[in-house]
Amino acid sequence: MAAGSAIQIPSRLPLLLTHESVLLPGSTMRTSVDSPRNMQLVRSRLLKGTSLRSTIIGVIPNTSDPTSDCDDLPNLHRIGTAALAVQVVGSNWPKPHYTLLVTGLCRFQILQLLKEKPYPVAEVQQLDRLEQFTNGHKSEEELGELSEQFYKYAVQLVEMLDMSVPAVAKLRRLLDNLPREALPDILTSIIRTTNQEKLQILDAVRLEERFKMTIPLLVRQIEGLKLLQKTRKSKQDDDKRVVAIRPNRRISHGSITEDEEEEEDHDDVVMLEKKIRTSSMSEQALKVCLKEIKRLKKMPQSMPEYALTRNYLELMVELPWNKSTKDRLEIRAARIVLDNDHYAMEKLKKRVLEYLAVRQLKNNLKGPILCFVGPPGVGKTSVGRSIAKTLGREFHRIALGGVCDQSDIRGHRRTYVGSMPGRIINGLKTVGVNNPVFLLDEVDKLAKSLQGDPAAALLEVLDPEQNHSFTDHYLNVAFDLSQVLFIATANTTATIPPALLDRMEVIQVPGYTQEEKIEIAHRHLIPKQLEQHGLTPQQIQIPQVTTLGIITRYTREAGVRALDRKLGAICRAVAVKVAEGQHKEAKPDRAEVGEGEDCKEHITEDAKPESISDTADLALPPEMPILIDFHALKDILGPPMYDMEVSERLNQPGVAIGLAWTPLGGEIMFVEASRMDGEGQLTLTGQLGDVMKESAHLAISWLRSNAKRYQLTNASGSFDLLDNTDIHLHFPAGAVTKDGPSAGVTIVTCLASLFSGRLVCSDVAMTGEITLRGLVLPVGGIKDKVLAAHRAGLKRIIIPQRNEKDLEEIAEHVRQDLTFVLAGCLDEVLNAAFDGGFAVKARLEHLNSKL
């Protein structure tokens, strides 16, 4: 700065180019900087400068900075504002930029642009002196009549505002303390003005001209405030008029009691209290609500707790404390509804009919807690909806997959901000009755977290001895859930905590057989797909043979979801042909004769009598109905995804077929073994769990101890199978984790085939756990495993003898297609797995007479 009494800005100033706003002397502005030259100005001048001079910059309005350094500067506005950079804030989101807080000091005029890069710098001339803003002793006579007029309007404008606001009171004091030369710029930046109007004020260098331009802006703002105050006053008068009319209406009706009640109806709190008193909630809940309503009356509406308390009371009123639906207890009608909605599922239907029968004999029966366990796509969720339809009850589904917060079940305490009730109470509020059917979907996929264990919170919900007084954290009063029919679904019980599993009645829902899938497809899936795609049975026919081909060659699942998707793909392909045919029927006369000849030639070349693709280029519409056969399947769905590869993979020793259970249903599993020269090591691959690894060690130990008996030798002819021999056991599908004890008999059979050089029968699959003494122990999931073998086309299945009771659950037509071998020991397993049995060397030479 220059020394002396006169305060001056530097003669050379770096220029900040702005386009969206105008900075006036004496005002403060916050602006965003993201263009290259402006960013370079901030980095090089403001951030690296150490003196007060480096914080003074020139702000040029109505000029945009080019987006690239290579572009030339536009024409600069002649007048700018020298400003002091008070604050610089940088950020990288959404792109690198700086935010500047600048305060205007005075006007300047650009004399010459000295340089453009890296940021513009100009030689400037100061137009108004800074000391004018600090000199408060100018006489009123010098300011003149124009200054007095401006001051009068400024005071009138400020006094129309609310003086209780601190900013307004401070502005009123500034009007008296600041020199009047500074007031036009300051007030113009405060009142509602456009950037163009501010730019005109900035360009007004002479003080007289500035006063003349600012006074109309003040008058316009004053008139706007007067109109706003007049509007508010008329609204208040209308409110007073309504209050004054109400007593006259009360007198005209003659009955003061009825009018008082009518007036109370307009009071929301009184109405809420009426609803509470007339509701059928329990005594404990009524006592809590009345206490809360008293607190609510004493609260001002501006308090945050007012809204929380009111929401709580409204929820308490909306809950169905005693409201319920009447059950339809006709067993014959219920059986018809269940049979129409779902095919098979005899266990589920039987359990629902039993519940209806007991409800006919006992009215206050508690709702059962059922858990449907089965693979995906077998209809666990849809049968829950069908049960609600059968009983005539409301249905509500709660998805629990991935829930890791116990507050989802029990709710939040009302001390927390944003608290809300749990899903159980919310579901009851939604259905509006206290005896709905609640479907707790995917209960086996609950997770733990720092917010608690939702599975533990479900213990109270699903306990028939406790849920009559279920206490949600948000309600903090007991609610009766004993009339709710809870149905949980899960793919497996392994991930359900034992305490929770003990409270539920588990009903297994196995996968479907091929025959059941065909029936389901023609009863439910095909009609549904035809309706969704706008087709009719007169347009498409899917024979049962074709459906069987889809099931065996294009899907391999326990449920019917993939089958449903394949049928949808077929319907879409047929819809294209039908739509093309309708289009060609609508325009038969527009076809040229030459086009018809071309079409005939095309038909001759590409005709396929049994494929849907033969209608692709026909000029005439396709013949109805379109028959879907195996050629059409290949054209629409592509080549078959699954082939019967069983016999091909069993064409050499050391391969056997096992049966495995997964949450997705039963699967067949190949076990492969190979031997090579080595040091007697056993290698296991295929992502095996600890139990399956132990089964492999058990199998090799039993075979080594019985090698002489079965005449099993290694490559060198030794009965020690691991003598200079390494064994490698592999379970294909190496990316899938496998575990469980049921592969023991399969591993023994595979190794026996390897060391004996004999092939295992290609139509045999087996399952069972083994012991070191050669016993075969029972395993689970027999029905799913048998259905998997049946889907794969196997004919004989070896199962533990103690699993014979599980065969009763298998459909009769499946049992007729299969031959079951019940094995109690490994001798019986090996005899059944190989053609002609597995010979055992006689031990007569080892017997010595004791006589």
ZADODREN-207720 format. One line per 2 residues: number of its first residue (from 1); for each residue y negated, z, x negated of C-alpha. Coordinates in steps of 0.2 Angstrom, whole numbers, always signed. Each point is the difference from the previous one (the first is absolute). Layout:
REM ZADODREN-207720
NUM) Y Z X ~ ...
This chain:
REM ZADODREN-207720
1) +0 +0 +0 ~ -18 -3 -6
3) -9 +16 -5 ~ -16 +6 +8
5) -4 +4 +18 ~ +5 -16 +7
7) +19 -1 +4 ~ +7 -17 -2
9) +17 -9 +1 ~ +6 -10 -15
11) -7 -18 -1 ~ +18 -7 -2
13) +13 +5 +13 ~ +18 -5 +3
15) +2 -7 +18 ~ +13 +6 +13
17) +2 -14 +13 ~ +4 +6 +17
19) +2 -10 +16 ~ +5 +12 +15
21) -14 +13 -1 ~ -18 +2 -6
23) -6 +15 -10 ~ -18 +6 +3
25) -10 +12 -11 ~ +3 +18 +4
27) +16 -3 +9 ~ +18 +2 -6
29) +14 -13 +2 ~ +19 +0 -4
31) +6 -18 -5 ~ +17 -7 -6
33) +1 -10 -16 ~ +14 -12 -2
35) -7 -16 -7 ~ +2 -5 -18
37) -18 +2 -6 ~ -4 +15 +10
39) +16 +8 -7 ~ -5 -4 -17
41) -17 +8 +3 ~ +8 +16 +5
43) +12 +1 -14 ~ -12 -5 -14
45) -16 +8 +6 ~ +3 +14 +12
47) +17 +7 -7 ~ -4 -2 -19
49) -19 +4 +1 ~ -5 +17 -7
51) -19 +1 +5 ~ -10 +1 +16
53) -6 -18 -3 ~ +18 -7 +1
55) +2 +7 +18 ~ -15 -10 +7
57) +5 -17 +6 ~ -8 -13 +11
59) +8 -3 +18 ~ -3 -18 +6
61) +3 -2 +19 ~ +6 -15 +9
63) +9 -7 -15 ~ +18 -1 -2
65) +9 +1 -17 ~ +11 -15 -3
67) +19 +4 +0 ~ +2 -8 -17
69) -9 +2 -17 ~ +0 -19 -2
71) -10 -3 +16 ~ -19 -1 -2
73) -11 +14 +7 ~ -8 -4 +17
75) -19 +0 +3 ~ -5 +19 -2
77) -11 +8 +13 ~ -18 +2 -6
79) -2 +19 +4 ~ +12 +13 -5
81) +1 +19 -1 ~ +2 +10 -16
83) +13 +13 +3 ~ +8 +15 -8
85) +19 +0 -1 ~ +5 +18 +6
87) +18 -2 +1 ~ +14 -12 -5
89) +18 +1 +7 ~ +14 -12 -5
91) +16 -5 +10 ~ +14 -12 -2
93) +5 -2 +18 ~ +1 -12 +8
95) -8 -8 -15 ~ -10 +6 -15
97) -18 +5 +6 ~ -14 +12 -3
99) -10 +10 +13 ~ -18 +3 -5
101) -12 +13 +8 ~ -18 -6 -5
103) -17 +7 +5 ~ -15 -12 +1
105) -15 +3 -11 ~ -13 -14 +2
107) -2 -19 +3 ~ +0 -13 -14
109) -2 -18 -2 ~ +11 -11 -10
111) -11 -9 -14 ~ +14 -9 -10
113) +19 +0 +0 ~ +4 +4 -18
115) +19 -2 +0 ~ +14 -2 +13
117) +16 +6 -10 ~ +9 +12 +0
119) -12 +6 +13 ~ -18 -6 +5
121) -15 +8 -9 ~ -18 -4 +5
123) -18 +4 -5 ~ -8 +8 +14
125) -17 +6 +6 ~ -2 +17 +9
127) -9 -3 +17 ~ -3 +18 +6
129) -2 +15 -12 ~ +12 +15 +1
131) -15 +13 -2 ~ -6 -6 +17
133) +15 +9 +8 ~ -3 +16 -9
135) -19 +1 +4 ~ -2 +10 +16
137) -19 +2 -1 ~ -6 -17 +7
139) -13 +2 +13 ~ +4 -5 +18
141) -16 -10 +0 ~ +7 -12 -14
143) +16 -2 +10 ~ -10 -7 +15
145) +4 -2 +18 ~ +16 -9 -3
147) +8 +14 -9 ~ -5 +12 +14
149) +8 -11 +13 ~ +16 -2 -10
151) +1 +19 -3 ~ -3 +4 +19
153) +15 -12 +5 ~ +11 +8 -14
155) -3 +18 +6 ~ +3 -6 +18
157) +17 -8 -5 ~ +6 +15 -9
159) -5 +13 +13 ~ +10 -10 +13
161) +16 +4 -10 ~ +9 +17 +0
163) -9 +11 -12 ~ +15 +12 -1
165) +8 -12 -11 ~ -4 +4 -18
167) -2 -18 -5 ~ -13 -3 +14
169) -10 +16 -5 ~ +0 -5 -18
171) -7 -17 +5 ~ -13 +8 +10
173) -6 +10 -16 ~ +0 -16 -11
175) -12 -8 +12 ~ -13 +13 -5
177) +5 +2 -18 ~ +2 -18 -6
179) -14 -12 -3 ~ -3 -12 +14
181) +2 -15 -11 ~ +18 +4 -2
183) +4 +3 +18 ~ +2 -18 +6
185) +14 -4 -13 ~ +9 +17 +4
187) -1 -2 +19 ~ +5 -18 +0
189) +16 +5 -9 ~ +3 +14 +13
191) -3 -9 +17 ~ +11 -14 +7
193) -6 -16 -8 ~ +8 -16 -6
195) +2 -5 -18 ~ -13 -14 +3
197) -13 +12 +6 ~ +3 +11 -15
199) -2 -15 -11 ~ -17 -4 +8
201) -5 +18 -3 ~ +5 -1 -19
203) -10 -17 -2 ~ -15 +9 +7
205) -9 +5 -16 ~ -17 +5 +8
207) +1 +17 +8 ~ -11 -6 +15
209) +13 -14 +4 ~ +14 +12 -2
211) -8 +12 +13 ~ -3 -14 +12
213) +19 -6 -1 ~ +7 +17 +2
215) -9 +6 +15 ~ +8 -12 +12
217) +17 +6 -6 ~ -4 +18 +3
219) -7 -5 +18 ~ +16 -9 +3
221) +11 +15 -5 ~ -11 +12 +10
223) +3 -11 +16 ~ +18 +0 -3
225) +1 +19 -1 ~ -10 +1 +16
227) +12 -11 +9 ~ +15 +9 -6
229) -8 +17 +5 ~ -4 -7 +17
231) +18 -6 +3 ~ +7 +17 -5
233) -12 +9 +11 ~ +5 -11 +15
235) +18 +5 -3 ~ -4 +18 +0
237) -9 -2 +16 ~ +15 -8 +8
239) +11 +14 -6 ~ -12 +13 +8
241) +0 -10 +16 ~ +19 +0 +1
243) +0 +19 -2 ~ -14 +2 +13
245) +10 -10 +13 ~ +16 +10 -2
247) -7 +15 +10 ~ -5 -11 +14
249) +17 -8 +1 ~ +8 +18 +0
251) -11 +5 +15 ~ +3 -16 +10
253) +19 +3 -1 ~ -2 +17 +7
255) +14 +8 -9 ~ -6 +9 -16
257) +18 +3 -6 ~ +6 -18 +1
259) -16 -6 -9 ~ +2 +13 -14
261) +18 -6 -3 ~ -7 -18 +0
263) -13 +5 -13 ~ +13 +8 -10
265) +11 -16 +0 ~ -14 -7 -11
267) +2 +14 -13 ~ +14 -6 -12
269) +4 +18 -6 ~ +1 +6 +18
271) +12 -14 +5 ~ +10 +3 -15
273) +2 +19 +4 ~ +5 -6 +18
275) +14 -11 -7 ~ +6 +14 -11
277) +1 +13 +15 ~ +9 -13 +11
279) +12 -6 -13 ~ +18 +6 -1
281) +0 +6 -18 ~ +9 +16 -5
283) -9 +17 +1 ~ -2 +1 -19
285) -8 -18 -1 ~ -11 +4 +15
287) -6 +16 -9 ~ -4 -9 -16
289) -9 -14 +9 ~ -11 +12 +10
291) -5 +9 -16 ~ -4 -17 -8
293) -10 -6 +15 ~ -11 +16 -1
295) -3 -3 -18 ~ -5 -18 +5
297) -13 +5 +12 ~ -9 +10 -13
299) +0 -14 -13 ~ -14 -12 -2
301) +6 -18 +1 ~ -6 -4 -17
303) +12 +11 -8 ~ +15 -9 -8
305) +12 +13 +7 ~ -6 -5 +18
307) +9 -17 -1 ~ +16 +8 -7
309) +1 +13 +13 ~ -3 -12 +14
311) +13 -13 -7 ~ +12 +15 -1
313) -3 +5 +18 ~ +1 -18 +7
315) +17 -2 -9 ~ +7 +16 +8
317) -5 -6 +17 ~ +8 -17 -3
319) +17 +7 -5 ~ +14 -1 +13
321) +4 +18 +1 ~ +10 -1 +16
323) -1 -18 +4 ~ +17 -9 -1
325) +9 -16 +7 ~ +15 +1 +11
327) +16 -6 -8 ~ +11 -13 +8
329) +17 +8 +0 ~ +11 -14 +8
331) +14 -3 -13 ~ +5 -16 +7
333) -17 -8 +0 ~ -3 +8 -18
335) +17 -8 -6 ~ -6 -17 +7
337) -17 +1 -9 ~ +8 +5 -17
339) +13 -14 +1 ~ -13 -13 +4
341) -12 +5 -14 ~ +14 +3 -14
343) +17 -7 -3 ~ +13 +12 -8
345) -7 +17 -6 ~ +12 +9 +11
347) -3 +17 -9 ~ -18 -1 +4
349) +2 -5 +18 ~ +13 +14 +2
351) -11 +13 -6 ~ -15 -5 +11
353) +11 +0 +15 ~ +7 +17 -4
355) -18 +6 -1 ~ -4 -7 +17
357) +16 +8 +8 ~ -5 +17 -7
359) -18 -2 +6 ~ +7 -3 +18
361) +9 +17 -1 ~ -14 +10 -9
363) -18 -4 +2 ~ -8 +10 -14
365) +11 -8 -14 ~ -8 +0 -17
367) -3 -17 -7 ~ +14 -5 -13
369) -5 -4 -18 ~ +9 -16 -5
371) +1 -9 -16 ~ +6 -18 -1
373) +6 -5 -17 ~ +4 -17 -5
375) -5 -16 -9 ~ -15 -10 +3
377) -1 -12 +15 ~ +14 +8 +11
379) -12 +5 +13 ~ -4 +19 -3
381) -18 -1 +4 ~ +2 -12 +15
383) +13 +11 +8 ~ -12 +14 +0
385) -12 -10 +10 ~ +15 -4 +12
387) +5 +18 +2 ~ -18 +4 +5
389) +1 -15 +13 ~ +16 +7 +6
391) -6 +17 +3 ~ -17 -5 +7
393) -9 +9 -13 ~ -15 -5 -11
395) +4 -6 -17 ~ -10 +4 -16
397) +5 -6 -18 ~ -5 +10 -16
399) +3 -9 -16 ~ +4 +12 -14
401) +4 -12 -14 ~ -10 +5 -15
403) -8 +15 +8 ~ -4 +13 -13
405) -12 +13 +8 ~ +6 +14 +11
407) -16 -1 +9 ~ +6 -17 +8
409) +13 +11 +9 ~ -9 +17 +3
411) -18 -6 -1 ~ -15 +7 -10
413) -8 +17 +2 ~ -17 -1 +9
415) -9 +7 -15 ~ +2 -17 -9
417) -13 -14 +2 ~ +8 -14 +10
419) +14 +10 +6 ~ +12 -7 +14
421) +16 +4 +8 ~ +17 -5 -6
423) +9 -16 +6 ~ +11 +11 +12
425) -15 +6 +10 ~ -9 -16 -1
427) +15 -9 +7 ~ +1 +12 +14
429) -19 -3 +4 ~ +4 -19 -1
431) +14 +0 +13 ~ -7 +13 +11
433) +16 +9 +4 ~ +10 +14 -8
435) +17 -7 +2 ~ -1 -17 -9
437) +12 -9 -12 ~ -6 +2 -17
439) +8 -12 -13 ~ -2 +7 -18
441) +3 -16 -9 ~ +6 +0 -19
443) +2 +19 -1 ~ +10 -3 -16
445) -15 -7 -9 ~ -11 +15 +0
447) -8 +5 -16 ~ -6 +16 -9
449) -17 +1 -7 ~ -14 +13 -5
451) -4 +1 +19 ~ +17 +7 +4
453) +17 -5 +7 ~ -1 -9 +17
455) +19 +2 +1 ~ -2 +19 +0
457) -14 -1 +13 ~ +13 -10 +11
459) +12 +15 +0 ~ -10 +9 +14
461) -3 -16 +10 ~ +19 -5 +0
463) +7 +18 +3 ~ +5 +2 +18
465) -2 +19 -2 ~ -18 -1 -7
467) -9 -15 +7 ~ -3 +8 +16
469) -15 +9 -9 ~ -5 -14 -13
471) -17 +5 -8 ~ -11 -14 -6
473) -12 +6 -13 ~ -14 -9 +9
475) +4 +8 +17 ~ +5 +17 -7
477) +9 +3 +16 ~ +18 -2 +5
479) +5 -16 +9 ~ +17 -3 +9
481) +10 -15 -7 ~ +16 +5 +7
483) +0 -13 +13 ~ -4 -14 -12
485) +15 -11 -4 ~ -1 -3 -19
487) +9 -15 -8 ~ +0 -2 -19
489) +6 -15 -9 ~ +6 -2 -18
491) +9 -12 -11 ~ +9 +14 -9
493) +2 +19 +1 ~ +1 +2 -19
495) -19 +2 -1 ~ -2 +11 +15
497) -2 +19 -5 ~ +16 +9 +5
499) -10 +13 +11 ~ -8 -15 +10
501) +16 -9 +2 ~ +8 +16 +7
503) -12 +0 +14 ~ +4 -17 +6
505) +15 -8 +9 ~ +5 -14 -12
507) +6 -16 +9 ~ +6 -14 -12
509) -5 -17 +5 ~ +11 -12 -10
511) -3 -19 -3 ~ +6 -13 +11
513) +15 -11 -1 ~ -1 -19 +1
515) +6 +0 +18 ~ -13 +13 +5
517) -14 -10 -10 ~ +5 -16 +10
519) -1 +10 +17 ~ -17 +7 -5
521) -7 -17 -6 ~ +5 -8 +17
523) -5 +14 +11 ~ -16 +6 -8
525) -6 -9 -16 ~ +1 -18 +6
527) -9 +3 +17 ~ -13 +9 -9
529) -3 -13 -13 ~ +0 -14 +13
531) -14 +10 +10 ~ -10 +3 -16
533) +0 -19 -4 ~ -2 -7 +17
535) +17 -8 +1 ~ +13 +0 +14
537) +19 -1 +0 ~ -2 -18 +7
539) -8 -4 -17 ~ +11 +8 -13
541) +18 +6 +0 ~ +7 +11 -14
543) +19 +1 +2 ~ +10 +16 -5
545) +8 -10 -15 ~ -17 -3 -7
547) -6 +18 +2 ~ +16 +5 -9
549) -5 -12 -14 ~ -17 +7 -1
551) +7 +18 -1 ~ +13 -4 -14
553) -9 -13 -10 ~ -18 +5 +1
555) -1 +18 +3 ~ +10 +15 -8
557) -7 +16 +8 ~ +6 +14 +11
559) -14 -3 +13 ~ -7 -15 +8
561) -18 -2 -7 ~ +4 -14 -11
563) +10 -9 +14 ~ -15 +2 +11
565) -11 -8 -13 ~ +12 -15 -3
567) +1 -3 +19 ~ -19 +0 +0
569) +0 -13 -14 ~ +11 -11 +11
571) -11 +2 +15 ~ -15 -5 -10
573) +9 -16 -6 ~ +5 -4 +18
575) -18 +3 +6 ~ -6 -13 -12
577) +12 -13 +7 ~ -4 +4 +18
579) -19 +0 -3 ~ +2 -17 -9
581) +10 -7 +14 ~ -13 +6 +13
583) -14 -9 -10 ~ +10 -16 -1
585) +4 +1 +19 ~ -19 +2 +4
587) -4 -16 -10 ~ +15 -13 +3
589) -11 -15 +2 ~ -10 +1 -15
591) +14 -4 -12 ~ +0 -17 -8
593) +15 -11 +1 ~ +0 -1 -19
595) +0 +19 -1 ~ +15 +0 +12
597) +10 -11 -12 ~ -4 +10 -15
599) +6 +16 +10 ~ +17 -9 +4
601) +2 -4 -18 ~ -3 +18 -5
603) +12 +6 +13 ~ +13 -11 -7
605) -2 +6 -18 ~ -2 +19 +3
607) +10 +3 +15 ~ +11 +16 +0
609) +9 +3 +16 ~ +2 +19 -2
611) -16 +5 -8 ~ -17 +5 +8
613) -9 -11 -13 ~ +6 -16 +8
615) -15 +2 +12 ~ -13 +2 -13
617) -6 -18 +0 ~ +5 -6 +18
619) -13 -8 +11 ~ +9 +7 +15
621) +1 +18 +4 ~ +16 +9 -5
623) +14 +2 +12 ~ +0 +17 +9
625) +7 +12 -4 ~ +0 +0 -19
627) +17 +6 -6 ~ +0 +11 -16
629) +15 -4 -10 ~ +5 +3 -18
631) -9 -16 -6 ~ -16 +6 +9
633) +2 +18 -8 ~ +0 -8 -17
635) -15 -11 +4 ~ -10 +15 +7
637) +6 +15 -11 ~ +5 -9 -15
639) +17 +2 -10 ~ +10 +15 +4
641) -6 +16 -9 ~ +16 +9 +0
643) +17 -8 -5 ~ +17 +8 +2
645) +2 +3 -19 ~ +14 +13 +1
647) +15 -11 -5 ~ -10 -9 -14
649) -4 +17 -9 ~ +17 +7 +1
651) +9 -15 -10 ~ +2 +10 -16
653) +7 +18 -4 ~ -13 +14 -1
655) -9 -2 +16 ~ +1 +10 +16
657) -10 +2 +16 ~ -7 +17 +5
659) -9 +5 +16 ~ -17 +9 -2
661) -11 +8 +13 ~ -19 -2 -1
663) -15 +5 +11 ~ +0 -18 +5
665) +18 +0 +6 ~ +17 -3 -9
667) +2 -12 -14 ~ +14 -8 -10
669) -1 +4 -19 ~ +9 -9 -14
671) +6 +9 -15 ~ +4 -10 -16
673) +8 +6 -15 ~ +3 -7 -18
675) +8 +6 -16 ~ -3 -4 -18
677) +5 +6 -17 ~ -10 +15 -5
679) +0 +19 -2 ~ +6 +6 +17
681) -17 +1 +8 ~ -3 -2 +19
683) -16 -9 +5 ~ -7 +1 +18
685) -14 -12 +6 ~ -8 -3 +17
687) -12 +14 +2 ~ +13 +13 +4
689) -3 +18 +5 ~ +8 +15 -8
691) +13 +2 +14 ~ +6 -19 -2
693) +1 +2 -19 ~ +11 +16 +2
695) +11 -11 +12 ~ +2 -13 -14
697) +5 +13 -13 ~ +12 +8 +13
699) +8 -17 +2 ~ +3 -4 -18
701) +7 +17 -3 ~ +12 -1 +14
703) +6 -18 -6 ~ +2 +6 -18
705) +10 +15 +6 ~ +11 -12 +11
707) +0 -15 -12 ~ +19 +1 -4
709) +5 +3 +18 ~ -9 -16 +5
711) +4 -10 -16 ~ -19 -2 -4
713) -4 -5 -18 ~ -15 -5 -9
715) -1 -17 -10 ~ +10 +7 -14
717) +14 +6 +11 ~ -4 +19 -1
719) +1 +11 +15 ~ -16 +9 -6
721) -12 -12 +9 ~ -15 +5 -10
723) +9 -2 -17 ~ -11 -12 -10
725) -6 -7 +17 ~ -17 +1 +8
727) -2 -1 +19 ~ -15 -7 +10
729) -2 +4 +18 ~ -14 -9 +10
731) -6 +1 +17 ~ -9 -16 +5
733) -17 +0 +8 ~ -6 +10 -16
735) -18 +2 +7 ~ +7 +11 +14
737) +3 +19 -3 ~ +17 +5 +5
739) +8 +17 +2 ~ +13 +10 +9
741) +19 +4 -2 ~ +7 -13 +12
743) +3 -13 -14 ~ +13 +10 -9
745) +15 -9 +7 ~ -8 -17 -3
747) -3 +4 -18 ~ +18 +5 -2
749) +6 -16 +8 ~ -12 -10 -11
751) +6 +8 -16 ~ +19 -2 +5
753) -3 -18 +3 ~ -8 -2 -17
755) +14 +8 -9 ~ +14 -7 +10
757) -7 -17 +0 ~ +4 -2 +19
759) -13 -6 +13 ~ -6 +11 +14
761) +3 -7 +17 ~ -15 -10 +5
763) -1 +7 +18 ~ +1 +18 -4
765) -15 +13 -1 ~ +2 +18 -3
767) -10 +17 +0 ~ +5 +18 -5
769) -4 +14 -12 ~ +14 +4 -13
771) +5 +16 -9 ~ +7 +2 -17
773) +17 +2 +7 ~ +0 -16 +9
775) -5 +5 +18 ~ -11 -10 +11
777) -13 +11 +9 ~ -10 -5 +16
779) -17 -8 -1 ~ -14 -3 +13
781) -7 -15 +8 ~ +17 -8 +5
783) -7 -9 +15 ~ -14 -9 -10
785) +12 -4 -14 ~ +13 -8 +12
787) -14 -10 +8 ~ -6 -6 -17
789) +18 -6 -4 ~ +2 -8 +17
791) -16 -10 -3 ~ +6 -5 -17
793) +16 -7 +7 ~ +12 +12 -8
795) +16 +4 +9 ~ +8 +16 -8
797) -10 +16 -3 ~ +7 +15 -10
799) -8 +17 +5 ~ +5 +18 -3
801) +13 +7 +12 ~ -11 +14 +6
803) -12 -13 +6 ~ +12 -6 +13
805) -10 +9 +14 ~ -16 -10 -4
807) +9 -16 +5 ~ -2 +5 +18
809) -18 -4 +0 ~ +3 -18 -5
811) +0 -13 +14 ~ +18 -6 +6
813) -3 -18 -4 ~ -5 +4 -18
815) +15 +11 -3 ~ +11 -14 +6
817) -7 -12 -13 ~ +3 +12 -14
819) +15 +9 -8 ~ -3 +17 -5
821) +10 +9 -14 ~ -1 +19 +0
823) +2 +6 -18 ~ +3 +18 -5
825) +2 -3 -19 ~ -4 -14 -12
827) +18 -6 +0 ~ -2 -6 +18
829) -17 -8 -5 ~ +8 -10 -14
831) +15 -5 +10 ~ -12 -7 +14
833) -12 -8 -11 ~ +12 -12 -9
835) +12 -13 +7 ~ +18 +7 -1
837) -6 +18 -4 ~ -3 +8 -17
839) +16 +4 -9 ~ +3 +17 -6
841) +12 +2 -15 ~ +15 +11 +5
843) +1 +17 -8 ~ +19 +3 +1
845) +3 +0 -19 ~ -12 +15 -2
847) +11 +11 +12 ~ +11 +12 -10
849) +14 +9 +9 ~ -1 +19 +1
851) +18 +3 +5
